[in-house]
Amino acid sequence: MEPQFVPYTDRYVPDASPEAAAQTFYDVMRRRRSVREFSDRPVSRETIEWVVRTATSAPNGANKQPWRFVAVQDPALKREIRLAAEEEEREFYARRASERWLADLAPLGTDEDKGYLEVAPWLIVVFRLVRADDGGQVYYSDESVGIATGFLLAAAHHGGLATLTHTPSPMKFLSQVLGRPDNERAYMLIPVGYPTDDCTVPAHALPRRPLDEVLIFDRP
């Protein structure tokens, strides 16, 4: 079937100039923080649906859309995920992580306690498809799912919600707990909700490398 193309009339055009619009978006996104102190304040299912819809609008290889999002709200299932994640994390901190890795994590105050996995009203588990549901090939699945996950985080933040990117290693237990088929690989575990009223974060946002170190125009 030949593809059909139509004029791009639905293009988003901001009210402000491109520079001002980009700066406004940056000002929103720079205030995103990773949160480990979640409130049990409810978040509607409709909100999660819109957040995931945004993620599925991401560009992806050959439009194969190699992603699956499993939204977990059931308390018993969240507890099962927490216990399995903490088991892997204990192994990580005790044996798997190098001394250098642990030293890099030390300023962040992370450890094997993942109680927030039970407190946050939702856990979104992102899965990457290694082949399509019909057995067909997918392309650039890592890149595609990475972009979609970024869209998801931005959408949640834009909606006033807090998130955390949690990547216990290995993550195969998520496929087992959630009964996912063997063409899916767990990619990221994201608690979603509101921060507690007394939630704390580092006094200053974690330093980002200056623009002149990460942005190069043309060839040096």
Order of alpha helices (4+ residues) and beta strands (2+ residues): alpha-alpha-beta-alpha-alpha-alpha-beta-alpha-beta-alpha-beta-alpha
